Amino acid sequence: MAWVHLRLCRSCGHVGCCDNSPGRHATAHYFATAHPIIEGYDPPEGWGWCYVDEEFVVLPDQTPRRGPIPRFCDGL
């Protein structure tokens, strides 16, 4: 199994995998919705990415986690 980092959409809460995964689901979500900012979700990393400005942003107000965070994704 391959490690998958999760990204959280700051607009709607969608959780998608990072660009190092085959699906690039977080970036695909941006292109489908134009929601501009994601945050590193696993564990709270204190940073975000703005797709519009193509730059990292500091996020001191991390989104609270509920329940366990998946660590692996089958089928990669």
C-alpha positions in Angstrom: 0.0 0.0 0.0 1.2 3.5 -0.7 1.1 6.5 1.6 -1.5 9.1 0.7 -1.5 12.6 2.1 -4.9 14.1 2.5 -5.9 17.7 1.7 -9.0 19.4 3.0 -11.0 22.0 1.0 -11.4 25.1 3.2 -14.6 26.0 1.4 -16.7 22.9 1.7 -14.7 20.3 3.7 -14.1 17.9 0.8 -11.1 15.6 1.6 -9.0 14.5 -1.3 -5.6 13.0 -1.8 -2.5 15.0 -2.6 -0.8 15.5 -6.0 1.6 12.6 -5.3 -1.3 10.1 -5.6 -2.4 8.9 -9.0 -5.9 10.5 -8.6 -4.8 13.9 -7.5 -8.3 14.3 -6.0 -7.7 17.5 -4.1 -6.6 19.3 -7.3 -9.4 17.7 -9.3 -11.8 19.1 -6.7 -10.4 22.6 -7.3 -10.9 22.3 -11.0 -14.4 21.1 -10.6 -15.5 23.7 -8.0 -13.0 26.6 -8.1 -12.7 26.3 -4.3 -9.4 28.1 -3.9 -7.7 26.9 -0.7 -6.8 23.5 0.7 -5.0 22.6 3.9 -2.7 19.8 4.9 -5.0 17.4 6.8 -3.0 14.5 8.2 -1.8 15.4 10.8 -2.6 19.2 11.0 0.3 20.7 9.2 -0.3 24.5 9.7 -0.2 25.3 6.0 -2.5 25.7 3.1 -2.3 26.1 -0.7 -4.0 28.7 -2.7 -4.7 27.4 -6.2 -5.6 30.9 -7.5 -2.3 32.5 -6.4 -0.3 29.3 -6.6 1.4 29.9 -3.3 1.5 28.4 0.2 -0.5 30.2 3.0 -0.2 30.1 6.8 -3.3 28.7 8.4 -3.2 29.2 12.2 -6.8 28.1 12.5 -6.6 24.5 11.5 -9.8 22.6 10.9 -10.6 20.2 13.8 -10.3 16.5 13.0 -13.2 14.1 13.9 -12.3 10.4 14.3 -9.3 8.6 12.9 -7.5 9.7 9.8 -6.9 7.0 7.2 -3.2 6.3 6.6 -3.2 4.1 3.6 -5.1 3.8 0.4 -5.7 0.4 -1.3 -5.1 0.0 -5.0 -2.3 2.6 -5.6 
